[in-house]
Amino acid sequence: MRTYLVLNCLLLLACSRNSTPIDSTQPPPAAAPANAPPAALPAAPTSAPGAAAPAAPPGAAPATGPARAGGLTWSAKAPLQARTPKSSMRAAEYGIEGDAQSELTVFYFGVGQGGAVEANVTRWLGQMTQPDGSDTAKQAKRDETKVNGIPVATVEAHGTFTGGMGMAAAASSGPIPNAIMLGAIATGPQGPVFFKLVGPAEAVDRARPAFDALVASLHAE
């Protein structure tokens, strides 16, 4: 019995030494959760409503809509396709869907620049040769009219296109046999604007209604 009392006393003494009072007024510190996920990255900025769209990358095709030069505006439709001009001298440039050789170039050289209509038509016709060596100028179709009050001289010629200013594709790929040239020179408020479409006969004939519609769309600004 005496031994039992001694053991109980020793047990109570050990418990009192190992126990610590709990302060109910101080909450225990929160332990950091294991494997906590990383902080979220900031959201990517979004454009405000009405903000301008980013600029197109260099070399991209120009936006559709009316084009302008020399105080004139015009619009083009399929199968003509607007594209980035190959030269800074060109006011605009178009291809024909489904044909890599055809090209419609538009030139404007400034007020009072570019030369007379007759001199330019003569130069254009000199870029077309005939298989039999005859004079292209004698076979060409020419006309003068007014489009919305704008004087326009037109020309059409058939033959082999030998290249020249405004047709870089022909210079790199050689002459274009069985070609058609459609040209129009519009005398605008700020000087003449030159339109010349050249390519294989099949492609140009397919684009002829679009070329005629482009000329008919000419307006002074």
C-alpha positions in Angstrom: 0.0 0.0 0.0 2.8 2.4 0.9 4.5 1.6 -2.4 1.3 2.4 -4.3 1.1 5.8 -2.7 4.7 6.6 -3.5 4.1 5.8 -7.2 1.0 8.0 -7.4 2.9 10.9 -5.9 5.7 10.5 -8.4 3.2 10.4 -11.3 1.4 13.6 -10.2 4.8 15.4 -9.9 5.8 14.5 -13.4 2.5 15.7 -14.9 2.7 19.0 -13.2 6.2 19.6 -14.5 5.3 18.8 -18.2 2.1 20.8 -18.4 2.0 24.5 -19.5 -0.8 26.9 -19.0 -2.9 28.0 -22.0 -3.5 31.7 -22.5 -7.0 31.9 -23.9 -6.5 35.6 -24.8 -3.7 34.9 -27.4 -4.7 32.7 -30.3 -2.0 30.3 -31.5 0.0 31.5 -34.5 -1.3 30.2 -37.8 0.9 27.6 -39.4 1.9 28.1 -43.1 -0.1 25.6 -45.2 2.1 22.9 -46.7 2.5 23.0 -50.5 0.9 26.5 -50.8 0.2 27.5 -54.5 2.4 30.3 -55.9 1.0 33.8 -56.1 -1.2 34.4 -59.2 0.5 36.3 -62.1 -1.1 39.7 -63.0 -3.6 39.6 -65.7 -2.6 40.7 -69.2 -3.7 44.2 -70.0 -6.8 44.5 -72.2 -7.6 47.2 -74.6 -10.1 49.8 -73.5 -13.3 50.0 -75.4 -12.8 52.2 -78.5 -9.0 51.9 -78.4 -7.3 51.9 -81.8 -6.4 48.5 -83.2 -2.7 47.5 -83.4 -0.9 48.6 -86.6 -0.6 46.0 -89.3 2.9 44.4 -89.6 5.2 45.7 -92.4 4.4 44.2 -95.7 0.8 43.4 -94.9 -1.8 44.1 -97.5 -3.3 47.5 -97.3 -6.8 47.9 -95.8 -9.7 47.7 -98.1 -11.7 50.8 -98.9 -11.4 53.9 -101.2 -7.9 54.7 -102.3 -6.7 58.2 -103.2 -4.1 60.2 -105.1 -3.8 63.5 -106.9 -7.1 64.7 -105.3 -9.0 61.7 -106.7 -10.5 58.7 -104.9 -11.5 55.3 -106.3 -12.4 51.8 -105.2 -11.6 48.4 -106.5 -13.5 45.1 -106.3 -12.8 41.4 -107.0 -11.0 39.9 -108.8 -8.7 42.9 -108.2 -6.8 42.5 -105.0 -5.1 45.5 -103.3 -1.6 44.8 -102.1 1.4 46.7 -100.7 3.2 48.5 -103.6 6.6 47.2 -104.6 7.9 50.8 -105.0 7.4 54.0 -103.0 6.7 55.7 -106.4 3.4 53.8 -106.7 0.3 55.3 -105.2 -1.4 51.9 -105.2 -1.0 48.4 -106.6 -3.4 45.5 -107.3 -3.1 42.0 -108.5 -5.7 39.7 -110.1 -7.0 36.7 -108.1 -5.5 33.4 -109.5 -2.8 35.0 -111.6 0.7 35.8 -110.5 1.8 37.8 -113.6 -1.0 40.4 -113.8 -0.5 43.8 -112.2 -2.4 47.0 -112.0 -0.2 49.9 -111.0 -1.3 53.4 -110.1 1.1 56.3 -110.3 0.9 60.0 -109.2 4.0 62.1 -109.5 2.7 65.4 -108.0 1.1 68.7 -109.1 2.0 69.4 -112.7 4.2 66.3 -112.9 4.0 63.1 -114.9 4.0 64.4 -118.4 1.3 64.9 -121.0 -1.4 62.3 -121.7 -0.3 61.7 -125.3 3.4 61.2 -124.3 2.5 58.6 -121.7 0.1 56.7 -124.0 2.7 56.6 -126.7 5.3 55.2 -124.2 2.8 52.6 -122.9 2.1 51.4 -126.5 5.8 51.1 -127.1 5.9 48.4 -124.4 3.7 46.1 -126.5 5.0 44.4 -129.6 3.2 42.4 -132.4 4.3 39.0 -133.6 4.3 40.3 -137.2 6.2 43.4 -136.3 3.3 45.8 -137.0 2.7 49.0 -135.2 0.8 48.4 -131.9 -0.3 52.1 -131.8 -2.3 51.5 -135.1 -4.2 48.6 -133.6 -4.8 50.1 -130.1 -8.2 51.2 -129.0 -8.3 54.7 -127.6 -11.0 56.9 -126.1 -11.5 60.1 -124.1 -14.4 60.6 -121.8 -15.4 62.3 -118.5 -16.1 60.4 -115.3 -18.0 62.4 -112.7 -16.6 65.6 -114.3 -13.0 64.2 -114.5 -11.3 64.0 -117.9 -10.1 60.4 -118.5 -8.2 59.0 -121.5 -8.3 55.3 -121.9 -6.3 52.9 -124.1 -6.3 49.1 -124.8 -3.6 47.2 -126.6 -2.9 43.5 -127.3 0.4 41.8 -128.1 3.6 40.8 -126.2 4.3 42.9 -123.2 8.0 43.5 -123.0 8.1 45.3 -119.6 8.8 48.8 -118.6 8.2 51.2 -115.7 5.3 50.1 -113.6 5.6 46.4 -114.4 8.3 44.9 -112.2 6.9 41.4 -112.6 7.5 41.4 -116.3 11.1 42.7 -115.9 11.9 39.7 -113.6 10.0 37.0 -115.5 10.5 38.0 -119.1 8.0 39.1 -121.7 4.4 38.2 -121.4 3.1 36.9 -124.8 -0.6 37.1 -125.7 -1.0 40.0 -123.2 -3.6 42.8 -122.8 -2.9 46.3 -121.5 -5.7 48.4 -120.2 -4.8 52.0 -119.3 -6.5 55.0 -118.0 -5.1 58.5 -117.3 -7.4 60.6 -115.1 -6.6 64.4 -114.9 -7.4 65.1 -111.3 -7.5 68.4 -109.3 -3.8 68.0 -108.4 -2.5 66.5 -111.7 -2.8 63.3 -113.7 -3.2 59.9 -112.1 -2.0 56.9 -114.2 -3.7 53.5 -114.1 -2.2 50.6 -116.1 -3.3 46.9 -116.0 -1.1 44.4 -117.8 -1.2 40.6 -117.8 -2.1 37.5 -119.7 -5.2 37.9 -121.9 -7.3 35.4 -119.9 -6.6 37.1 -116.6 -7.1 40.7 -117.9 -10.3 39.8 -119.7 -11.6 38.3 -116.4 -10.7 41.5 -114.5 -11.9 43.9 -117.2 -15.3 44.6 -115.5 -13.5 45.4 -112.3 -11.1 47.7 -114.1 -14.0 49.5 -115.8 -15.8 49.8 -112.4 -12.6 51.2 -110.8 -12.4 53.9 -113.5 -16.2 54.6 -113.2 -15.7 55.1 -109.4 -13.3 58.0 -109.8 -14.4 61.1 -107.8 -12.7 64.3 -106.9 -12.1 64.8 -103.2 
